[in-house]
Amino acid sequence: MTQGSLGMRQAHDAARDDRDVPGEHVAKPRHTPDMGEDEMIRPVVIWGAGAIGGTIGAHLVRAGHAVRFVDIVPEHVAAMRETGLRITGPVTEFRVDADATLVGGHGAIDARPTGPMQAGATLVEGQGAIDARPTGTMQAGVFDRPLTTVFLCVKAHHTADAVRTLAPYLAADGVVVSVQNGLNERVIAEVVGQARTFGCFVNFGADYIEPGVIHYGGRGTVAVGEIDGSITPRARAIHALFRDFDERAILSDNVFGYLWSKLAYASMLFATALTNDGIADALDRPAHRPVHAALAREVVSVAHADGIRLEPFDGFDPAAYVPQRTCVSPGQGRAGRSIAEQVDEASTVTGDVLLSDPAVHHPGSSDTGAITHVMTEAETECMDALVAHNRQSAKTHSGIWRDLAVRNRRTEVDSQLGPVIAAGAMHGIATPLNARLIEMIHEIERGERPQTAANIDELGKLGSTDGDRSNEHMRSRVGGSEPCGRRTEARPSESEARIGRSEAGSGRREPRDGDVA
């Protein structure tokens, strides 16, 4: 069974490409959903109606699905109720009526659930439901039935609080779909159980512009799947939903392969956010490409050691960042030797083996520890493809850059790259570049470092001594020698291993603001 055969279908309904003019009329439903399938998932609750959730949810409304938007920003909820949710940008433009509900901030009040679902529940806060009666102008009857399908579209570091908030309302056979960046399925499963957790990968470009308005800047790969890799009726139903957002959506038996590949790409994106350059321009700088490649290589090496079968997407080919003499297959070394042992060997080999372990000085580095090696043909082709993909999008800068430069708020760096550092520590693979990258992002968050291309030069000059110290510092931040939430005294079962990745947070409280996608 190939992912292509599962994920592709003929373009359906030529009217999908029609551009609805915002402000002039509301987009009408494209079709009437199959009632058997629709009853399984009705209604879809979009928990976090920002860039990701708003874009997907609006498309589902336009396709005729019952959708309820839940968000923490009063102005955004008010705008959706009053004038609907508007999608702008080069991909499509339309407006839909939006059933929107306001919830409290991320864990602001430590409250216990008030008991069984109550009719008319509208306002929930903190880690549980409080006073489920309608209040003020809140819309009555919002949670008058258990939630069967929730698309969780909040920032990765808000996952635990969001899931604890929605958990009292989730049906016994309901499901939470992690429509997020990072490895959040374990966090979700710890609250609602593995059976009610579903994986999803998205790489389209979108931005929250203002209350009630989302800019859809460019299409990208969408893949969904059960976290254990099985193809179930539920998986097919959720896949059908996502095809009403993007007809190219993939039903995958390896959703974690996509999520880990996105982490390797994300390491590059976080590096681009050290500058004020757009994604394509930053990745197109010849002097900085070796740094981006070395960051991705660290993540790919850890993923292979962790037994992950990585998947390519949108110009990013993880195979390009696997040193030819380092790995034979995910989680398995040549002649029974570990990946870490092969990385050590690779560090002494010249040619196309490039900084598999940047903390070890080898012929790929200068005498000062700077990254000076020549890119391999595969890496160059992959970087060119990433540049080409991003030049097609109207979204020029990453959401990371927007968090730092526009919204002045905390990024997802700990939640996305922290688990990589932790997994690397478990497998004996140093990740000093990513560790230092996390620190540099935090320095920008605190206002201690400007965003400039010189930051990439500094990162590229990371020497072996600094790399060791940086990596040890990050290991202590993410739990020492127990990466990804695993206990060292017992290895997890295969099912646990597939979602046994942890979120490494900085412990700082997040202000309640803005786009939650």
N, C-alpha and C positions, 0 to 999 in steps of 0.2 A: 504494500500500500504506500503510494508516494504522497508527499505533502502537496505536490503540485496538483495531482488529480483530486485531492480532497478540497484544496483551497481555491481552485479556479473554476469559473463557469462562464458561459457566454454572457455578454453584457445584457442585462435584463431591463426591459422597459426603456425605450429610447428617450422617454421624457425625463429620465433621471439627469441627463446632461443639460436640461433646460435651466436657464439662470432666472431665478425668481428675483424680481427687483425689490430690495428691502424697502420697507416703509409704504409700499403701494398696495400690497395684498399679502395675505397669509398663505403660505404654501399648503396645498391640499394633500391629503393622504394619497400615496401613489397606488396602493392596493389594499385589499382587505385580507388580513392575515388568516392563515388556516386556523380554524378555531381549536382543533385538537392540540396543535402545537402551541398556539397562543395561550391557551388556558394553563399550560404547564409553566409559563413564565410571566403571566400577567399579574400586576403591572410591573414594568421595569422601573426600579428606583435608581436614579443617578445620584449617588452620594458624593457630592463635590461637583458643582456645575460650572467649573472653570474651563480652562482651555481644552483638556481632554474630555471631561464629562459633558461639557456644554456642546462641543462639536458632535460627539457621538449621539447624545440624547436628542438633539435637534433633528438629526437625520432619522432617528427612529420615529419621532413624532411625525415627521413628514411622510414616512413610509406607512403610517397608520397604526403604529403600536401605542398602547397605553403607557405613558411615561410620567413619572413623578420626579421632579428635581428637588434635591435637598442641598442646602448650602448654609454657610455660617455668616455670609456677608449680607446684612439687612438691605443695603442699597441694591445689591444684585437681585435678591429675592423680590424686592418691591418692583424693580424694573421689569422682571420677567412676568410678574402678575399683571402689571398695568399695561405693558406694551408688547409682551411676548419676548422670545429669545431670538436674536438676529445673528445670522452667520454671514460674514463678509469675506472677501478675498478672491483670489484668482480661480480657485477650484469651483466654487459655487456661491451664490448669494440668495438668501431667502430668509423668511421670518416665520416662526411658528408660535401658536399659543402655548403657554407653558404653565403647567400645574406645579407651583413652586412652594416649598416649605422652608422655614427658617429653623435652624437648630443652634444650640449654644456652642461656645468655643471648645477648644481641644482640652478636655479634662478640667474645665474651669471649676466645676463643683463636683466633689466626690459624693455622689448620691447613689443610693441603692434603687434598683428597679421597684416601681410601685406595685408590681404584681402582674397579672395577666393583661393582655392587650385590652385597652379600653376604647370604646367607640369615641370618635372625635379627638383622638390624640393628635396633637399638633406640635408641641414644643418639647424637645428633649435637650438636656444639657449634660455636660461632663461625661461621666462614665456610666450613667444609667438614666432612666427616664424619670422625670420629675413632673408631677401634676399634669396628667395626660388630658386634662380638660381643655377645651378651646379657650384661648385668651385673647382679649382685645379683638383686633381685626384679623387674627389668624384664621386660616381656612379650616372649617370644621370637617371632620370625617377623613382626615389625611391618613391616619394609621388605624382605620377601623377594621382592618383584617391583617393577619400575619404577612410579612413580606416574603415573597417567594424568590425573587431575583433582584439582587442588589449589585450594581456596578460600582465598586469602590474606586473613586477617582481622586483621592486626596493625595497630598504630598507623602512621600514614604515615611517621613518622621512623624506623621500624624496618624499612621495606620492603627496603632494599638488603641489610641483613644477613640478613634472613629468606630472601630469594630466593637469596642466595649459599649459605645453609645447605641449602636444599632442592634446589638445582639439580642436584647429583650424582645425586639419586634420581629426577629427572623423566624420564619416557620420551621418546624421540625425537619421538613424536607426541603427547606430553602437553600439558597446558594449565594455566596459572596464571590463575585468575580473581581480579581485584583487587576484593574485597568490602570496600572501604575508603572513607574520606572523602579527598578531594583528587585530584590528578592523578598517580597513581602508575604508570600504565601504561608511561610512558617508562622509569622506573627498572627495572621488571620486564623490559621488552623488552631493555634493555641487557645483562642477564644471560642470559636464556633465549631471546632473539630475539622478533621481532614475531609470528612464526607461532605461538608458544606462549604468547601473551599475549592475554587476553580482558577486556573491560570490563564493569563492573557499577556500578550506582548503588543505594544503599539509603537510606531516610529513616525507618525505623521507630524506635521508642523502646525501648531496653532498657538494663539496667544489670547489671553483675556485682555480686552481693550478698555472697556468701561462697563458699568452695570448694564446688563442685558445685551452686551455685544461681544462676540467672539470672532477673532480673525482666523480663518482656516487658510494657512499659507501654502501648504503643499502636502500631497499624498505621500504615504509611506506604508511599509509592510505592517500588516495586522495578522496576528496568529493567536489562536485560542486552543486550549486543550485541558483535559483532566490532568491533575498533578501526578497521577500514577501512570499516565500515558495511555490509558484505555480509551477506546472510542465507544462512547455510550450514547443512548438516546438524548440524555441531557446535553452532552457535548454537541451533538448535531443540532439541537434546538438553539443553543447559544450561538453556535456557528452561523446558523441561519439569521439570527439577529444581526450579527456583525456584518453579514453580507448585505444587509440593508443599509449599512453605513458605507462599506466598501466592498464591491462585488468580488474583489480579488482576495478577500480575507481567507486565511488558511486554517484548516482544522488539523492540528498537529498532535502527534504522539510524543513530542519532545519539546514542550513549551519551555522547559528550563534551558534547553540548548539555545533558544532565542534570547532568553533573559540574560544568560551569562555572556553571550556575544554582545548584547547591548551594553553590559558593564565594561567590556573592553573598549567599545566605541565611546562610552561615557567618559572613560579616563581621558580620552582625547578632548571631548567636549569641555570637561572641567578645565583642562589646560588652555583651551581657546578662551575661556572666561577669565583667565588671568590677564588677558589683553582686552582691548576695545575693538579688535578686529571681528568681522563676521566669521561664521564657521568656515565658509569656503576660502576666504582670504587667509585665514589663519592656517588652515591645512595646506594651502598652496605655497607657503613660504618655504623655499628649499632649505634654508638654514635651520628651520625648526622641525622639519619632518622627522629627522632621526629621534628627536625627543618624543614626539607623538607615537612613533612606532615602538619605542622602548617602553612607553607606558602601556600600550596595548599588549605588548609581548609579556609583560609581567602578569597581566590578568589572564591571558590565554594559557600561560604555563600553569597557573594555579588551577584554572578550570580543568585542564587535562589531568592534572594530578588528582583532582576531586572526582574524576570519572565522568565528566560532562562531555557529551557529544555536541559540539558547537555547530550552530546554524548560520549560514550567510544571509545577509539582507541588505538591500538598498545600497549596494556598492561596497559594503563592509564584508570582507571574506576573512574569517578568523584563521583559515589555513595559511594565509600569507604571513602570519605572525608567529607561526610555530617553526623554530629553528629546525632545519632539515635533519640534524643529527640528534635532536633532543627527544622526540616522541615518535612512537610507532602507532599507538592507539590510545584513546583516552584512558587514563588511569593504569596503563600497563607499559612497562619499560622493555627494552630489548634484553633478551636473555634473562628475564625475571628481575632486572634491576629497576630501582625506583626512578620516578621522574626526577627527583631531587639529585640522585646520583648522576643522571645523564646531563642535568643542567650544569653540575660541577665540571663534567668532562667537556661540555660545550664551551665553557668559559675559557678553555685553553686552545680552542680550535680557531684558526683564522678562516677567512672566506665569508660564506654567507651565514654563519652563526653569529648573530648580532645581539650582544647584551642580554642573554637569557637571564643572567643574574647581575644587574648593574652594580650590586654591592661588591662584586669581585672584580678586581682590576685585571684586564686581559687585553689582547691586542686590538680589540674594538674600541678602546678608550685611549685618550691622550695621557701624557704623563701627569696632567693635572686632574684627571678623572672626568674631563669633559667628554660628552658623547660626540664622536667625530667620524664614526664609521660611514661607509657608503651604503646607501639603501639597496636592498635586493630588488631584482626586477619585479618579483611578486608584490613586495611592499609598495613599490612605486606605482604599479598598476592599481593596487587597491586604493592608495591615497588619491590617485587621479580620479578613480571612480567615485570616491566620497566627495571630492570637490565638485565633480559634474552633477551628482545627485543634489547637493546642497545649493548649487547655483540655479537649479530649476525651481527652488522654493522661494516664495515671497517672505518667508520667515528667515531672515538673514542671520540672526543671533540666537543662541540657545536660550532656553528658559533659565539656565544657570546664570548666564550673563544678565538677563533681565532681573533676576532675584537680587543680584549684586548692584547693578548699575542703575536700575530703574525703581525697583521696589524696596531696596535697602533692607532686605530681610535674609534670614538664614536659608542656606541651600540644603540640598539633599546629600551633600558630600559624605557625611558620616554613614548614612543609611545605604548608600550605593557602593562606595569604595571601602568602607570599614569592614564589611564581611569578606572582601577579597584579602585584606591584610590579615584578618584572623585565619582564614583558610590557608593562606600561604604559610603562616606561622606553624600550623598543625603539620603541614607537609614538608617543612624545612626549606621553603622557597622564599627568599628575601624579596620584598617589594618596596625598596627604598624610595623609588621615584613616586609611586602612588602615595606612600606615606608622607613624603615631603609635600606633594601636591595638596593633600588634605590640609596640612598645616598652613600652606600659603593661602588657600581659600578662606580658612578661618581668619587669617590676618586681614584679608580684604573685608570680610564680614564685620570685623571689629574696627575698621577704619584705620588700620595700621599699615596698610600697603596699598598703593595705587594700582589700578589696572593698566598695565603697559606691556608691550612686547618684550621689554627687558626681563620680565619675570620668567619667560620661557628660556632666555639665555641663562639666567641664574639656575633654573631647574636642571638645565643640560650640563651644568658644571658641577653637579652633585658628585662629590668624591666618595671613595669607598668608606672613609672614616665617618663622614657626615651621614652617608647612607645607612651604615650600621646603627648609628645613634638614632636616626629618624625612625628606622624600622622598629627598634626596641621601644621607642616612645609610643608608637602607634599600637604595638602589641599590648602595652600596658593599658591603653585607652579602651581596647576592644576585648579585654578579658584574658590577657596573658596567653597561656598555652592552651586555652579551651576555646578555639575558634567556632564561630557559627552556632553557638549555643549548645555545642556537644560536650559531654562529659568525657574526660580522658580515660576514666577507668572502664568504660564500656563503649564499644562501637555501636552506632545506631543500626536498626534494621534497614533493609533496602527501602521500604516505604518511607521510613523516617528520614533516610539520607536524602531522598529526593526533595524534601522540603526543609531539611535541617540546616537552613542558613539563617543567621541571626542579623538583626538590625543593631548597628553599633552607633548609638546616639551620643551626643556630647553632654547631655544632661541639662542643657539650657532650655528654659521655657520659651515657647514661641509666641510672639505677639499675635493677636487675632487680627489678621488683615488679609485683604486681597484674594487673589486667585488661589484656590485650593487644589488645583489640578497640576 
